[in-house]
C-alpha cells in the first residue's frame, strides 16, 4: 500500500495538469515571462559566480581560506575551509553557498556533520538582487537596498550560532586534504567550471520557470497576502507585488531570508549525490526568515 503522502502528491499533480490544460494560454504566458526573467536577470546574476566558485574550489580556495577564516569559523565550531562556502554564498547568491559546501565535503575538507551545519546559514541571496532589484527597483532607494543586504548578512551570521553543534568536530582527526600536485591546471579548472555552471543553470532556470507559473495565480490575489504567498514559492516573482512601504520592506527582508520553495529545490539539486541532508538547511532558512523579518521591523521604524 502506498504511503498517504504519495497519494496526496499524485492528486495534487493531477490537479496541476488539469489547470495547465484548462488555462493553457495563461500558463504559456507565465512560462514565457519566467523564461524572459531567466535570460534578463537570473543567468547574468548567477552564471559568472557559479563558474568562478567551482574554479576557486578546484584550485584550492578552501585550503587558502582555511587559515584566514579560521577565527571567524571557530565561532561556529567549524574549520577554516567552511569560510569559503560562507563567503561565496554571501557574494554569489543562491544556491552557490550550498554548492560550495557540497564541493568542500566532496574534497574531504568538511565532514558530513560540518557541511550540514554549514548549510544552515551559508546559502544566501545575491547582493545584486537585494541592492539593485529590491532597493533600487522596488523601493527606489539604493540606501534601502543596503539596509536589506545588511539585515540579510546579519540574519545569516546569527542563524549560524544555532548550528554550532557540540563542537566535537573541532577535535576530530584532520581530514585528507588535496595536495598541490593533485590540483588541476588553470585551463582544466576553467573548462570544468564553465561546464558545471552551464549544467547548474539549466536546473536553476527550470525551477524558476516552473515556480513562476505556480506563483501566477497567487500574484492575482494582490496585497500583502498575495505577496507573502508568492514570496514563499519564488523570490523573483515577488518583486512586482511589493509596495514601497514599511510592510513591503519587512516582507522583502523575510522572503529574501527564506529564499522560496524554488530555491529549496535548486539547493536539493545542487546537493544531489553529495550525501548531505536538507533538514538543517530547511531549519536554517526558516530561522533566518524569522530573524530577517524581526530585524526589518526594527530597522523600518527608522526608515519609514
Secondary structure, 3 states (H helix, E strand, C coil): CCCHHHHHHHHHHHHHHHHHHHCHHHHHHHHHHHHHHHHHHHHHHHHHHHHHHHHHHHCCHHHHHHHHHHHHHHCCCCCCCHHHHHHHHHHHCCCHHHHHHHHHHHCCCCCHHHHHHHHHHHCCCCHHHHHHHHHHHHCCCHHHHHHHHHHHHHHHHHHHHHHCCCCHHHHCCCCCCCCHHHCCCHHHHHHHHHHHHHHHHHHHHHHHHHHHHHHHHHHCCCHHHHHHHHHHHCCHHHHHHCCCCHHHHHHHHHHHHHCCHHHHHHHHHHCCCCCCCCHHHHHHHHHHHHHHHHHHHHHHHHHC
